[in-house]
């Protein structure tokens, strides 16, 4: 499965942001399960999930300091890449 994400280094912190469907951020339990699936792709760094509302406004879920920072960054300026996620059976 291909995902869109970015690894960002800012103010001495390295973290990942991953674009997901809104259904992956419906509640904390679902979000944590999604993050657990992504950990092999982004090992050892915090992962923040991002979705966009119908108007294109970004919403973030994850570490509050990182989510707050990302809310000040234009989505188009995030260095998005495609990553492949392998699901284990």
Contact map, one row per residue, 1 for C-alpha under 8 A:
11100000000000000000000000000000000000000000000000000000000000000000000000000000000111000
11110000000000000000000000000000000000000000000000000000000000000000000000000000011110000
11111000000000000111000000000000000000000000000000000000000000000000000000000000011110000
01111100000000000110000000000000000000000000000000000000000000000000000000000001111000000
00111110000000011110000000000000000000000000000000000000000000000000000000000001111000000
00011111000000011100000000000000000000000000000000000000000000000000000000000111100000000
00001111100001111000000000000000000000000000000000000000000000000000000000000010000000000
00000111110001111000000000000000000000000000000000000000000000000000000000000010000000000
00000011111111100000000000000000000000000000000000000000000000000000000000000000000000000
00000001111111000000000000000000000000000000000000000000000000000000000000000000000000000
00000000111110000000000000000000000000000000000000000000000000000000000000000000000000000
00000000111111000000000000000000000000000000000000000000000000000000000000000000000000000
00000000111111100000000000000000000000000000000000000000000000000000000000000000000000000
00000011110111110000000000000000000000000000110000000000000000000000000000000000000000000
00000011100011111000000000000000000000000000111100000000000000000000000000000000000000000
00001111000001111100000000000000000000000100111100000000000000000000000000000000000000000
00001111000000111110000000000000000000000000001111000000000000000000000000000000000000000
00111100000000011111000000000000000000000000001111000000000000000000000000000000000000000
00111000000000001111100000000000000000000000000011100000000000000000000000000000000000000
00100000000000000111110110000000000000000000000011100000000000000000000000000000000000000
00000000000000000011111110000000000000000000000000100000000000000000000000000000000000000
00000000000000000001111111000000000000000000000000110000000000000000000000000000000000000
00000000000000000000111111000000000000000000000000000000000000000000000000000000000000000
00000000000000000001111111100110010000000000000000000000000000000000000000000000000000000
00000000000000000001111111110110000000000000000010100000000010000000000000000000000000000
00000000000000000000011111110110000000000000000000000000000000000000000000000000000000000
00000000000000000000000111111110000000000000000000000000000000000000000000000000000000000
00000000000000000000000011111111000000000000000000000000000000000000000000000000000000000
00000000000000000000000000111111100000000000000000000000000000000000000000000000000000000
00000000000000000000000111111111110000000000000000000000000000000000000000000000000000000
00000000000000000000000111111111111000000000000010000000000010000000000000000000000000000
00000000000000000000000000011111111100000000000000000000000000000000000000000000000000000
00000000000000000000000000001111111110000000000000000000000000000000000000000000000000000
00000000000000000000000100000111111111000000000000000000000000000000000000000000000000000
00000000000000000000000000000011111111100000001110000000000000000000000000000000000000000
00000000000000000000000000000001111111100000000000000000000000000000000000000000000000000
00000000000000000000000000000000111111110000000000000000000000000000000000000000000000100
00000000000000000000000000000000011111111100000000000000000000000000000000000000000010000
00000000000000000000000000000000001111111111001000000000000000000000000000000000000000000
00000000000000000000000000000000000011111110000000000000000000000000000000000000000000000
00000000000000000000000000000000000001111110000000000000000000000000000000000000001110000
00000000000000010000000000000000000001111111101000000000000000000000000000000000000000000
00000000000000000000000000000000000000111111100000000000000000000000000000000000000000000
00000000000000000000000000000000000000100111110000000000000000000000000000000000000000000
00000000000001110000000000000000000000000111111000000000000000000000000000000000000000000
00000000000001110000000000000000000000000001111100000000000000100000000000000000000000000
00000000000000111100000000000000001000100100111110000000000001100000000000000000000000000
00000000000000111100000000000000001000000000011111000000000111100110000000000000000000000
00000000000000001111000010000010001000000000001111100000000111000000000000000000000000000
00000000000000001111000000000000000000000000000111110000011110000000000000000000000000000
00000000000000000011110010000000000000000000000011111000011100000000000000000000000000000
00000000000000000000010000000000000000000000000001111111111000000000000000000000000000000
00000000000000000000000000000000000000000000000000111111111000000000000000000000000000000
00000000000000000000000000000000000000000000000000011111100000000000000000000000000000000
00000000000000000000000000000000000000000000000000011111100000000000000000000000000000000
00000000000000000000000000000000000000000000000000011111110000000000000000000000000000000
00000000000000000000000000000000000000000000000000011111111000000000000000000000000000000
00000000000000000000000000000000000000000000000001111001111100000000001000100000000000000
00000000000000000000000000000000000000000000000001111000111110000000001000000000000000000
00000000000000000000000000000000000000000000000111100000011111000010011000000000000000000
00000000000000000000000010000010000000000000000111000000001111110010000000000000000000000
00000000000000000000000000000000000000000000001110000000000111110110000000000000000000000
00000000000000000000000000000000000000000000011100000000000011111110000000000000000000000
00000000000000000000000000000000000000000000000000000000000011111111000000000000000000000
00000000000000000000000000000000000000000000000000000000000000111111100000000000000000000
00000000000000000000000000000000000000000000000100000000000001111111110000000000000000000
00000000000000000000000000000000000000000000000100000000000111111111111000000000000000000
00000000000000000000000000000000000000000000000000000000000000011111111100000000000000000
00000000000000000000000000000000000000000000000000000000000000001111111110000000000000000
00000000000000000000000000000000000000000000000000000000000100000111111110000000000000000
00000000000000000000000000000000000000000000000000000000011100000011111111000000000000000
00000000000000000000000000000000000000000000000000000000000000000001111111000000000000000
00000000000000000000000000000000000000000000000000000000000000000000111111101100000000000
00000000000000000000000000000000000000000000000000000000000000000000001111111100000000000
00000000000000000000000000000000000000000000000000000000010000000000000011111100000000000
00000000000000000000000000000000000000000000000000000000000000000000000001111110000000000
00000000000000000000000000000000000000000000000000000000000000000000000011111110000000000
00000100000000000000000000000000000000000000000000000000000000000000000011111111000000000
00000111000000000000000000000000000000000000000000000000000000000000000000011111100000000
00011100000000000000000000000000000000000000000000000000000000000000000000000111110000000
00011100000000000000000000000000000000000000000000000000000000000000000000000011111000000
01111000000000000000000000000000000000000000000000000000000000000000000000000001111100000
01111000000000000000000000000000000000001000000000000000000000000000000000000000111110000
11100000000000000000000000000000000000001000000000000000000000000000000000000000011111000
11100000000000000000000000000000000001001000000000000000000000000000000000000000001111100
10000000000000000000000000000000000000000000000000000000000000000000000000000000000111110
00000000000000000000000000000000000010000000000000000000000000000000000000000000000011111
00000000000000000000000000000000000000000000000000000000000000000000000000000000000001111
00000000000000000000000000000000000000000000000000000000000000000000000000000000000000111
